[in-house]
Amino acid sequence: MLAKKLINIFVMDKNKKIEIQSATFERLLKHLDERKDVQNIDLMNLANFCRNCLSRWFREEAEKKGVSISDPEARERIYGMPYTEWKEKYQK
């Protein structure tokens, strides 16, 4: 049964894969939003990426698809608010 499930993951259609990846990304953002106590430096030290990395990756991937997003717009997408506001409220 497990082998069948693993095979299904690798042969799923492209749209389903994108839906799952998108939902996973949204869940990661929600998790980070709920853990504002976790500072970017903590993420960098432990995982070698932070919210700013995610925003840069988001912008870079958008550009690959022909969508122009500014750094502030990408950061707002990741932080859930303007970056300056997040820094003022949550950065220690």
N, CA, C and O of each residue as an XYZ file, in Angstrom:
368
protein
N       0.824     -1.196      0.000
C       0.000      0.000      0.000
C       0.866      1.257      0.000
O       0.600      2.193     -0.755
N       1.904      1.285      0.845
C       2.796      2.436      0.900
C       3.473      2.651     -0.450
O       3.603      3.788     -0.902
N       3.906      1.567     -1.097
C       4.552      1.688     -2.398
C       3.598      2.314     -3.407
O       4.024      3.138     -4.217
N       2.329      1.948     -3.380
C       1.339      2.519     -4.294
C       1.185      4.014     -4.041
O       1.102      4.796     -4.988
N       1.145      4.420     -2.767
C       1.024      5.835     -2.439
C       2.243      6.603     -2.926
O       2.097      7.704     -3.458
N       3.437      6.055     -2.758
C       4.653      6.718     -3.224
C       4.643      6.887     -4.734
O       5.019      7.942     -5.245
N       4.223      5.868     -5.439
C       4.148      5.954     -6.895
C       3.169      7.047     -7.304
O       3.447      7.802     -8.235
N       2.034      7.145     -6.628
C       1.046      8.172     -6.959
C       1.613      9.576     -6.810
O       1.275     10.462     -7.594
N       2.463      9.792     -5.825
C       3.079     11.098     -5.635
C       3.920     11.468     -6.844
O       3.939     12.629     -7.254
N       4.608     10.508     -7.414
C       5.517     10.790     -8.515
C       4.833     10.849     -9.874
O       5.403     11.378    -10.828
N       3.628     10.315     -9.975
C       2.943     10.336    -11.270
C       1.723     11.258    -11.275
O       0.967     11.270    -12.247
N       1.524     12.022    -10.213
C       0.370     12.923    -10.181
C       0.482     13.948    -11.295
O       1.580     14.248    -11.764
N      -0.638     14.475    -11.710
C      -0.585     15.457    -12.783
C       0.021     16.767    -12.282
O       0.040     17.050    -11.084
N       0.503     17.538    -13.218
C       1.231     18.765    -12.908
C       0.387     19.750    -12.094
O       0.890     20.358    -11.149
N      -0.881     19.912    -12.451
C      -1.748     20.846    -11.728
C      -1.939     20.437    -10.269
O      -1.922     21.286     -9.378
N      -2.121     19.147    -10.025
C      -2.290     18.659     -8.656
C      -1.008     18.898     -7.865
O      -1.062     19.306     -6.704
N       0.132     18.651     -8.478
C       1.421     18.882     -7.822
C       1.571     20.362     -7.457
O       2.003     20.688     -6.351
N       1.222     21.244     -8.369
C       1.306     22.687     -8.111
C       0.354     23.086     -6.992
O       0.710     23.900     -6.140
N      -0.852     22.523     -6.983
C      -1.816     22.814     -5.912
C      -1.258     22.410     -4.553
O      -1.369     23.161     -3.584
N      -0.662     21.231     -4.481
C      -0.110     20.732     -3.225
C       1.074     21.587     -2.783
O       1.197     21.927     -1.607
N       1.941     21.932     -3.728
C       3.081     22.776     -3.390
C       2.625     24.150     -2.919
O       3.184     24.701     -1.970
N       1.630     24.695     -3.566
C       1.096     26.000     -3.184
C       0.496     25.949     -1.779
O       0.734     26.841     -0.965
N      -0.275     24.911     -1.502
C      -0.880     24.770     -0.180
C       0.199     24.596      0.895
O       0.069     25.109      2.006
N       1.246     23.876      0.555
C       2.351     23.686      1.495
C       3.041     25.006      1.781
O       3.374     25.302      2.928
N       3.255     25.797      0.742
C       3.874     27.111      0.907
C       2.999     28.011      1.769
O       3.503     28.691      2.664
N       1.695     28.023      1.511
C       0.775     28.824      2.319
C       0.800     28.375      3.776
O       0.713     29.198      4.688
N       0.917     27.089      3.988
C       0.987     26.564      5.353
C       2.280     27.002      6.036
O       2.269     27.338      7.220
N       3.386     27.001      5.306
C       4.649     27.498      5.853
C       4.525     28.963      6.242
O       4.967     29.354      7.323
N       3.932     29.780      5.377
C       3.746     31.196      5.698
C       2.866     31.367      6.928
O       3.153     32.206      7.781
N       1.810     30.590      7.027
C       0.920     30.660      8.201
C       1.690     30.282      9.460
O       1.550     30.929     10.498
N       2.490     29.251      9.367
C       3.289     28.816     10.514
C       4.254     29.923     10.947
O       4.368     30.215     12.137
N       4.937     30.529      9.998
C       5.858     31.617     10.325
C       5.105     32.811     10.904
O       5.598     33.481     11.811
N       3.914     33.074     10.380
C       3.108     34.179     10.888
C       2.696     33.928     12.344
O       2.635     34.857     13.150
N       2.420     32.685     12.662
C       2.039     32.331     14.031
C       3.240     32.290     14.976
O       3.071     32.247     16.195
N       4.444     32.303     14.420
C       5.666     32.236     15.231
C       6.513     33.485     15.024
O       7.689     33.407     14.671
N       5.896     34.626     15.248
C       6.626     35.887     15.108
C       7.744     36.006     16.126
O       8.655     36.818     15.961
N       7.680     35.194     17.186
C       8.746     35.189     18.182
C      10.052     34.615     17.615
O      11.130     34.877     18.148
N       9.952     33.846     16.553
C      11.145     33.294     15.924
C      11.734     34.363     15.003
O      11.137     34.739     13.994
N      12.891     34.828     15.371
C      13.545     35.893     14.624
C      14.229     35.338     13.379
O      14.564     34.155     13.318
N      14.430     36.199     12.393
C      15.111     35.791     11.166
C      16.498     35.247     11.455
O      16.929     34.283     10.822
N      17.201     35.849     12.400
C      18.552     35.370     12.722
C      18.497     33.944     13.255
O      19.396     33.146     12.991
N      17.441     33.618     14.005
C      17.268     32.247     14.490
C      17.096     31.286     13.320
O      17.712     30.221     13.272
N      16.246     31.686     12.377
C      16.032     30.848     11.193
C      17.329     30.679     10.409
O      17.653     29.577      9.965
N      18.066     31.766     10.240
C      19.328     31.692      9.485
C      20.319     30.761     10.174
O      20.976     29.951      9.520
N      20.424     30.879     11.494
C      21.370     30.042     12.228
C      20.992     28.568     12.196
O      21.863     27.702     12.126
N      19.706     28.285     12.245
C      19.264     26.897     12.304
C      18.990     26.266     10.941
O      19.278     25.088     10.729
N      18.436     27.051     10.022
C      17.970     26.469      8.758
C      18.660     27.049      7.533
O      18.450     26.568      6.420
N      19.480     28.077      7.725
C      20.205     28.715      6.625
C      19.274     29.406      5.626
O      19.614     29.559      4.453
N      18.095     29.822      6.103
C      17.197     30.672      5.325
C      16.311     31.411      6.309
O      16.182     31.010      7.466
N      15.700     32.493      5.846
C      14.808     33.269      6.714
C      13.655     33.817      5.877
O      13.521     33.488      4.699
N      12.842     34.639      6.485
C      11.712     35.234      5.777
C      12.186     36.089      4.603
O      11.547     36.112      3.550
N      13.298     36.788      4.783
C      13.825     37.599      3.686
C      14.267     36.727      2.519
O      14.084     37.102      1.361
N      14.843     35.574      2.812
C      15.209     34.632      1.750
C      13.956     34.192      0.997
O      13.943     34.167     -0.234
N      12.907     33.846      1.736
C      11.655     33.434      1.100
C      11.110     34.530      0.198
O      10.637     34.254     -0.904
N      11.176     35.771      0.662
C      10.649     36.865     -0.162
C      11.500     37.040     -1.425
O      10.962     37.313     -2.498
N      12.804     36.885     -1.305
C      13.671     36.992     -2.479
C      13.387     35.847     -3.455
O      13.300     36.066     -4.663
N      13.243     34.636     -2.933
C      12.925     33.489     -3.789
C      11.583     33.688     -4.477
O      11.431     33.365     -5.655
N      10.613     34.219     -3.746
C       9.294     34.488     -4.309
C       9.413     35.465     -5.475
O       8.836     35.240     -6.539
N      10.161     36.549     -5.274
C      10.360     37.557     -6.322
C      11.082     36.949     -7.520
O      10.688     37.178     -8.663
N      12.126     36.185     -7.268
C      12.900     35.581     -8.357
C      12.058     34.600     -9.174
O      12.143     34.580    -10.402
N      11.251     33.793     -8.499
C      10.400     32.840     -9.214
C       9.316     33.565    -10.002
O       8.963     33.142    -11.103
N       8.786     34.648     -9.452
C       7.800     35.449    -10.184
C       8.427     36.010    -11.457
O       7.816     35.976    -12.525
N       9.645     36.524    -11.338
C      10.334     37.085    -12.507
C      10.556     36.031    -13.584
O      10.465     36.330    -14.775
N      10.848     34.797    -13.172
C      11.014     33.706    -14.144
C       9.732     33.456    -14.927
O       9.769     32.988    -16.065
N       8.596     33.773    -14.307
C       7.288     33.593    -14.950
C       6.806     34.869    -15.629
O       5.667     34.938    -16.093
N       7.675     35.881    -15.688
C       7.312     37.121    -16.362
C       6.491     38.074    -15.519
O       5.875     38.999    -16.049
N       6.474     37.857    -14.197
C       5.722     38.716    -13.291
C       6.707     39.584    -12.523
O       7.616     39.076    -11.866
N       6.523     40.882    -12.610
C       7.416     41.809    -11.926
C       6.874     42.132    -10.537
O       5.768     42.654    -10.395
N       7.662     41.815     -9.525
C       7.297     42.095     -8.140
C       8.481     42.802     -7.496
O       9.623     42.359     -7.626
N       8.208     43.895     -6.808
C       9.282     44.621     -6.127
C       9.663     43.883     -4.841
O       8.907     43.050     -4.340
N      10.842     44.202     -4.321
C      11.255     43.616     -3.045
C      10.245     43.922     -1.935
O       9.860     43.012     -1.201
N       9.804     45.181     -1.792
C       8.807     45.445     -0.743
C       7.512     44.652     -0.928
O       6.928     44.196      0.055
N       7.058     44.482     -2.161
C       5.836     43.704     -2.409
C       6.046     42.236     -2.036
O       5.174     41.614     -1.427
N       7.191     41.692     -2.399
C       7.488     40.298     -2.072
C       7.587     40.111     -0.568
O       7.085     39.124     -0.028
N       8.227     41.047      0.107
C       8.348     40.940      1.564
C       6.977     41.041      2.226
O       6.703     40.324      3.189
N       6.126     41.911      1.728
C       4.783     42.033      2.302
C       4.014     40.727      2.141
O       3.249     40.343      3.026
N       4.210     40.052      1.026
C       3.553     38.760      0.792
C       4.017     37.730      1.823
O       3.208     36.952      2.330
N       5.299     37.724      2.131
C       5.858     36.750      3.055
C       5.561     37.124      4.509
O       5.207     36.262      5.313
N       5.704     38.397      4.842
C       5.512     38.846      6.224
C       4.043     39.073      6.584
O       3.698     39.118      7.765
N       3.180     39.217      5.582
C       1.769     39.457      5.843
C       1.457     40.908      6.183
O       0.340     41.238      6.581
N       2.441     41.756      6.024
C       2.308     43.196      6.289
C       3.563     43.857      5.734
O       4.531     43.164      5.418
N       3.568     45.170      5.611
C       4.798     45.826      5.162
C       5.965     45.464      6.092
O       5.810     45.391      7.311
N       7.116     45.245      5.492
C       8.296     44.807      6.232
C       8.657     45.784      7.347
O       9.014     45.364      8.448
N       8.566     47.073      7.073
C       8.912     48.057      8.101
C       7.993     47.933      9.315
O       8.430     48.094     10.454
N       6.726     47.648      9.060
C       5.775     47.452     10.156
C       6.122     46.202     10.956
O       6.104     46.223     12.187
N       6.438     45.111     10.255
C       6.799     43.868     10.932
C       8.045     44.082     11.800
O       8.092     43.653     12.953
N       9.043     44.747     11.232
C      10.271     44.993     11.998
C       9.973     45.794     13.264
O      10.491     45.484     14.337
N       9.151     46.806     13.136
C       8.817     47.659     14.278
C       8.091     46.882     15.376
O       8.346     47.074     16.565
N       7.184     46.003     14.954
C       6.372     45.265     15.919
C       7.072     44.042     16.515
O       6.898     43.744     17.697
N       7.868     43.328     15.698
C       8.307     42.002     16.108
C       9.810     41.784     16.155
O      10.270     40.861     16.827
N      10.577     42.593     15.473
C      12.020     42.330     15.464
C      12.639     42.751     16.797
O      12.388     43.848     17.295
N      13.426     41.886     17.346
C      14.077     42.163     18.644
C      15.511     42.613     18.437
O      16.217     42.891     19.407
